[in-house]
Amino acid sequence: MRAELLAVGDELLFGDIVNGNAAWLGRQLADVGVELTTSTVVGDNVEMIAARVREALGRADTVILTGGLGPTQDDLTREGIALAAGVALRRDPFLEAALRRRFQALGRQGPVGAGFEAPEMNYRQADLPGGAEPLPNEVGTAPGIRLETAGGVVYAMPGVPGEMYPMFTGSVLPDLLRRAGEPAVVVHRVLRTAGVWESVVAQALAGEVDRLAPVGNPMIAFLASGGQTRVRISARAGDRAEARRLIEPVEEAARAALGIALYGVDDDTLEGTVLRLLAERGETLAVAESMTGGLVAGRLTDVAGASAVFRGGVVSYATEAKESVLGVDPDVLATSGAVSPEAAAAMAAGVRDLLGATNGLAVTGVAGPDEQESKPVGTVHIGMVGAFGTLTRSLRLPGDRRTNRIYAVVQALDALRRTLSVHTC
Amino acid sequence: MRAELLAVGDELLFGDIVNGNAAWLGRQLADVGVELTTSTVVGDNVEMIAARVREALGRADTVILTGGLGPTQDDLTREGIALAAGVALRRDPFLEAALRRRFQALGRQGPVGAGFEAPEMNYRQADLPGGAEPLPNEVGTAPGIRLETAGGVVYAMPGVPGEMYPMFTGSVLPDLLRRAGEPAVVVHRVLRTAGVWESVVAQALAGEVDRLAPVGNPMIAFLASGGQTRVRISARAGDRAEARRLIEPVEEAARAALGIALYGVDDDTLEGTVLRLLAERGETLAVAESMTGGLVAGRLTDVAGASAVFRGGVVSYATEAKESVLGVDPDVLATSGAVSPEAAAAMAAGVRDLLGATNGLAVTGVAGPDEQESKPVGTVHIGMVGAFGTLTRSLRLPGDRRTNRIYAVVQALDALRRTLSVHTC
């Protein structure tokens, strides 16, 4: 089965938002082995939408639309599909009644106040192209659409991810799979690395790729983002077990080649791995940050349940705070400066003591755009204090302020991860 | 002039990365009034690339490709363009020599080590479709391509944003503008609001939209993301001054309707506005965070020069840290709990004193997924201490852990912004 995606909306075309829906749907379709060959974005224009739907159906068995199902005048997906299929729009009385009940409930309980009457234009969401079936929307007001046409089946879903995801999983995907019969299954295995550049990872695996995956099944892809590199091994087979058997030897060879750079697989995160390593040791963590300004703590607390391990942190942005709050020796600041390995080590020790944690992690450096203490932009010093003693790591990042801060967060978390992995207790 | 975008790459189609290049190019084209009607993503397949190029040229005057220009076997944009245009690829001796010099320099100085010989496949980057001109790449190794065809002009640029942005601005855009003659100019004005929902902003402006922009020029769009809502007023005219004259009365009416919800325009940020308000008062700020775990501090320190105003912060993730580091009265924690307006106010006062700042801002709450102290997920209490006295603001957010944390950051910064705006010194 061949599918195409068609996202509708001027806000996508003009770059007000990125097309994250296409990325999400691309992953879902790849996971079930539906072949996706083209993904298109079109503006809020009935004729253009209709033309792109017709073209997509000429190339693929199904086209999956997102966006343009809302109540306002620029929501034109319903009209575009109807035009493409050569049918008229009709208002569905059951959908209309459901919308009316929903708006009345809002008027009674909701934030808009009692006596609220939804503007008439809201009931456009009860319109369907002739012959179409509505797809239930458990979250928002706009139902989805499924329409069988001569050229293939058309699905349309709202553009809001929170409404689209459950509609795809609950309605569109089961319908697609039913039609596809027994598709080939694609299984992915993602190996996650940090602290090494993509080209180094790729080079480390170059020989293995040619040896173990010469015919493109399994396939290996290298994906770098946010200072980390993922190695994705994908295999296509008749069932999941067979696909996993194809992946196994490649994964084994890749693991050997990556060594300690490998921190996890699939949905693992670097911050989750650090917290897990600490939990396994029965230890806790406190962090002190200057150049990363709270982002290391912010990343760790992204993880639900971080409080079992993470005690807290100090953002010592003003240099005096390093002394007054973290107790860094003023001699260290005067001699080596606030951006130095010595300051990083003292900050780590200070925050560990202040928050009563087993381990302290600290980052100081120069994010940019200007140098600081005559130290160049990109300078980073990481300090670590724990049962392993006191360690520092210094590096120089090549990016701008934003990139340097993100990479410094990754490097700090990865430095602690490597230290905890090597110094087992 | 009508343009289409065509991004090449399995990694885009399968959702490994989002198509940020299309968003960026969409903004650039909209800004100069080039009409963009369709944007497409196609996988790493020569025939597919060629087919999409031909289709795009059938609809538009130019097609701008990104991606697929690298050295590896799956970089097939060169071949795809050649197939679409019915020409052969030829190796450009000047490009090849330049690549050879570049790789030799890498071998001498670079991280790959002395004696490095670039694999032969790298010289595929010196191939050009017959009749094409190379576009200089100041950053990376792959040159861009410009090819005049019967159907229109084809541009191809690397997919790496750091290489593509300067190539577009330096080579593609000037060439496009030269061809377009004197295009209509589109001017945008963005009004930025925080602390109100998109629907409330839209409702506040509904009457004005119909009255001032009935014919779609200027046009008003509402764009909600990350807990903030932007109102974009766009006008198309013969020159920028005329476009600005069209925008002016709509902007004035919108400003009046938005009131204090409006925090800035165009590229202003909420965090930058908070820092500017503090700098104007000659004041400083310290923040204490639990549920946001460092993200408020992280957002403030995104701004270069934040150190003039921002002293630092404490992430008091463990409840004991609120007492031991911030000096919150244990009676407050015992009576009201760590998630309470009283705790938020005490945290704000504590961090202000600890870091010697003029103002303290604190956030405590329940991000989720589980309730805490029997308080429901989404509970947020914001505390503010400054020359204006002590203020708290409590709210209930409807999202999951990730959304609640992002929205809490925005609500905390916005609460302080509104307070500083109202309590002028």
Interface residues (C-beta under 8 A of the other chain):
Chain A: D10 E11 L12 L13 F14 G15 D16 I17 V18 N19 G20 A22 A23 W24 L25 G26 R27 Q28 A30 L36 T37 T38 S39 T40 V41 V42 G43 N45 M48 R52 E55 P111 A221 L223 S225 R232 V287 E289 T292 G293 G294 L295 V296 A297 G298 L300 T301 D302 A304 A306 S307 F310 R311 G312 G313 V314 V315 S316 Y317 A318 E320 A321 S324 V325 L354 L355 G356 A367 G368 P369 D370 R401 R402 R405
Chain B: D10 E11 L12 L13 F14 G15 D16 I17 V18 N19 G20 A22 A23 W24 L25 G26 R27 Q28 A30 L36 T37 T38 S39 T40 V41 V42 G43 N45 M48 R52 E55 W197 A221 L223 S225 R232 V287 E289 T292 G293 G294 L295 V296 A297 G298 L300 T301 D302 A304 A306 S307 F310 R311 G312 G313 V314 V315 S316 Y317 A318 E320 A321 S324 V325 L354 L355 G356 A367 G368 P369 D370 R401 R402 R405
